Amino acid sequence: MAVRPILQYENARLRMKSIRVKRIDASIRSLIDDMIETMRSAEAIGLAAPQVGVLLRVIVAEYPDEETEDLHQTVMVNPEIIAKKGEWMAEEGCLSIPGYVGTVPRAVSVTVKGKARSGKDLRIKTDGMLAHILQHEIDHLNGVLYIDYLPSLDELRKVEPGTTARRRRRRRAAEGDEVEADSSPESHALGEESPSGLGTPGPALEA
């Protein structure tokens, strides 16, 4: 596995539409491994192949469970959103647009079909963080950046690059302290923070 350079927003390849993967072979599996390593190195929760300069329809995600903080990994080849439901205003950042975040409309839940790393058909119906990540990454495959949903670039807010990752770490640490102080099921429920858009949006996505 290798960490690949992440393209920045001015690179024209980020505006090109990626092509479908015809066959999941060793080269595609190597790309997936490199993307996961690159995503982890950047302390992000998602990455699309165009962000590392490869115009193929491949995305990866690795994100914490909203209840247990266990990490879940999702890899999709040729992902396609076939259904959406609801809408909420999500705070997003992007590895290709470092130092900024913006608030954009996203569906609350999505159904996505594609193929797994193994080549088997994959169909995911999800909400919360994974739904948010999938929408952001699939946009990348179509040459779309989250800033395209903003009425004006003046809507962007400056943040220090890496702020989102540090915020997630502080959040996990704070929740760990809360659980240690009171491990009752009630305290766990009150400590939950969900990006589902139902009144309690979560931290900014950075992918």
C-alpha positions as CSV (number, residue, x, y, z in Angstrom):
1,M,0.0,0.0,0.0
2,A,1.1,3.5,-0.7
3,V,0.0,7.0,0.2
4,R,-0.9,8.9,-3.0
5,P,-1.0,12.7,-3.5
6,I,-4.4,14.2,-3.2
7,L,-5.4,16.5,-6.0
8,Q,-6.4,20.1,-5.1
9,Y,-9.6,21.8,-6.4
10,E,-7.9,23.7,-9.2
11,N,-6.8,20.4,-10.9
12,A,-9.0,19.9,-13.9
13,R,-9.2,16.1,-13.4
14,L,-11.5,16.7,-10.4
15,R,-14.1,18.1,-12.9
16,M,-14.0,15.1,-15.2
17,K,-16.5,12.3,-15.1
18,S,-15.0,8.9,-14.1
19,I,-15.5,5.8,-16.2
20,R,-16.9,2.5,-15.0
21,V,-14.6,-0.3,-13.9
22,K,-15.0,-3.2,-16.4
23,R,-13.2,-5.8,-14.3
24,I,-12.0,-5.8,-10.7
25,D,-8.5,-7.2,-11.1
26,A,-5.2,-6.8,-9.2
27,S,-4.7,-3.2,-10.4
28,I,-8.1,-2.2,-9.0
29,R,-7.5,-4.0,-5.7
30,S,-4.1,-2.2,-5.5
31,L,-5.8,1.1,-6.1
32,I,-8.3,0.4,-3.4
33,D,-5.5,-0.4,-0.9
34,D,-3.7,2.8,-1.8
35,M,-6.9,4.8,-1.4
36,I,-7.5,3.4,2.0
37,E,-3.9,4.1,3.1
38,T,-4.2,7.7,1.7
39,M,-7.5,8.3,3.4
40,R,-6.1,7.1,6.8
41,S,-3.0,9.2,6.3
42,A,-5.2,12.2,5.8
43,E,-7.3,11.3,8.9
44,A,-10.4,11.4,6.6
45,I,-13.5,9.2,6.5
46,G,-13.8,8.9,2.7
47,L,-12.0,9.2,-0.6
48,A,-12.9,8.9,-4.3
49,A,-10.4,7.7,-7.0
50,P,-10.4,11.0,-8.9
51,Q,-9.0,12.7,-5.8
52,V,-5.8,10.7,-6.3
53,G,-5.9,11.3,-10.1
54,V,-7.5,8.1,-11.2
55,L,-10.7,8.6,-13.2
56,L,-12.3,5.3,-12.3
57,R,-15.6,4.8,-10.3
58,V,-14.1,3.6,-7.0
59,I,-14.8,5.0,-3.5
60,V,-13.7,4.0,-0.1
61,A,-15.0,5.0,3.4
62,E,-13.9,4.3,6.9
63,Y,-16.1,5.8,9.6
64,P,-16.9,5.4,13.3
65,D,-20.1,3.7,14.5
66,E,-22.3,6.4,16.0
67,E,-22.9,4.3,19.1
68,T,-19.8,2.2,19.7
69,E,-17.1,4.2,17.8
70,D,-16.0,1.0,16.2
71,L,-14.6,1.6,12.7
72,H,-16.6,0.4,9.7
73,Q,-15.1,0.2,6.2
74,T,-17.0,0.4,2.9
75,V,-15.5,-0.1,-0.5
76,M,-17.7,0.3,-3.6
77,V,-16.9,0.0,-7.3
78,N,-19.2,1.6,-9.8
79,P,-21.5,2.9,-7.1
80,E,-24.8,4.4,-8.2
81,I,-27.4,6.1,-6.1
82,I,-30.8,4.7,-7.0
83,A,-33.0,6.2,-4.3
84,K,-32.9,9.2,-1.9
85,K,-35.2,10.2,0.9
86,G,-35.5,13.4,3.0
87,E,-33.2,16.4,3.1
88,W,-31.0,18.1,5.6
89,M,-28.3,20.8,5.6
90,A,-24.9,19.2,6.1
91,E,-21.6,20.7,7.0
92,E,-18.9,19.5,4.7
93,G,-15.3,19.8,4.0
94,C,-13.1,18.1,1.4
95,L,-9.5,16.9,1.2
96,S,-9.3,18.6,-2.2
97,I,-10.5,21.9,-0.8
98,P,-8.5,22.1,2.5
99,G,-9.1,24.8,5.0
100,Y,-12.8,25.4,4.2
101,V,-16.2,24.0,5.1
102,G,-19.7,24.8,3.8
103,T,-23.3,23.9,4.5
104,V,-25.0,22.0,1.6
105,P,-28.2,20.1,1.1
106,R,-28.0,16.3,1.3
107,A,-30.5,13.4,1.4
108,V,-31.1,11.9,4.8
109,S,-31.0,8.4,3.5
110,V,-29.9,6.8,0.2
111,T,-29.9,3.4,-1.5
112,V,-26.7,2.7,-3.5
113,K,-25.9,-0.2,-5.7
114,G,-22.5,-1.2,-7.0
115,K,-19.9,-3.9,-6.6
116,A,-17.8,-5.0,-3.6
117,R,-14.0,-5.4,-3.7
118,S,-14.7,-9.1,-4.3
119,G,-16.7,-8.3,-7.4
120,K,-20.0,-9.4,-5.9
121,D,-23.0,-7.2,-6.3
122,L,-23.6,-4.8,-3.4
123,R,-26.6,-2.9,-2.4
124,I,-26.6,-0.5,0.6
125,K,-29.6,1.3,2.1
126,T,-28.4,3.6,4.8
127,D,-28.8,6.9,6.6
128,G,-26.5,8.8,9.0
129,M,-22.8,9.2,8.4
130,L,-22.5,6.5,5.7
131,A,-25.3,8.1,3.6
132,H,-23.5,11.4,3.9
133,I,-20.1,10.0,2.8
134,L,-21.6,8.1,-0.1
135,Q,-23.2,11.2,-1.5
136,H,-20.1,13.2,-1.2
137,E,-17.8,10.6,-2.8
138,I,-20.2,9.7,-5.6
139,D,-20.3,13.4,-6.5
140,H,-16.6,13.2,-7.0
141,L,-17.0,10.4,-9.5
142,N,-19.3,12.8,-11.5
143,G,-16.9,15.7,-11.4
144,V,-19.0,17.5,-8.8
145,L,-17.6,19.2,-5.7
146,Y,-19.6,20.1,-2.6
147,I,-19.0,23.8,-3.3
148,D,-21.2,23.5,-6.4
149,Y,-24.2,23.3,-4.1
150,L,-23.4,26.7,-2.5
151,P,-25.2,29.8,-3.8
152,S,-21.9,31.6,-3.6
153,L,-18.3,30.8,-2.6
154,D,-18.7,33.5,0.0
155,E,-20.7,30.9,1.9
156,L,-17.5,29.0,2.6
157,R,-16.1,29.3,6.1
158,K,-12.4,29.1,6.8
159,V,-11.0,26.4,9.2
160,E,-7.6,25.2,9.9
161,P,-6.8,22.1,7.7
162,G,-7.3,19.0,9.8
163,T,-9.7,20.7,12.2
164,T,-12.5,18.1,11.4
165,A,-10.2,15.2,12.2
166,R,-9.1,16.8,15.5
167,R,-12.7,17.6,16.4
168,R,-13.6,13.9,15.9
169,R,-10.8,12.8,18.1
170,R,-11.8,15.3,20.8
171,R,-15.4,14.2,20.5
172,R,-14.4,10.5,20.9
173,A,-12.3,11.4,23.9
174,A,-15.1,13.4,25.5
175,E,-17.6,10.7,25.0
176,G,-15.2,8.2,26.5
177,D,-14.9,10.4,29.6
178,E,-18.7,10.5,29.8
179,V,-19.0,6.8,29.5
180,E,-16.4,6.3,32.2
181,A,-18.2,8.7,34.5
182,D,-21.6,7.1,33.9
183,S,-21.9,3.8,32.0
184,S,-25.6,3.5,32.2
185,P,-27.6,2.9,29.0
186,E,-29.3,6.2,29.5
187,S,-26.1,8.2,29.4
188,H,-25.1,6.5,26.2
189,A,-28.3,7.5,24.5
190,L,-28.0,11.1,25.6
191,G,-24.4,11.2,24.3
192,E,-25.3,10.2,20.8
193,E,-24.8,12.7,18.0
194,S,-26.3,11.9,14.6
195,P,-25.8,13.5,11.2
196,S,-29.2,12.2,10.0
197,G,-30.5,15.7,9.9
198,L,-33.3,15.1,12.3
199,G,-32.5,18.0,14.5
200,T,-29.0,16.9,15.6
201,P,-26.5,17.2,12.7
202,G,-23.1,15.7,13.4
203,P,-19.6,17.0,12.8
204,A,-18.4,18.2,9.4
205,L,-17.6,15.6,6.8
206,E,-14.1,15.7,5.5
207,A,-13.6,13.4,2.5
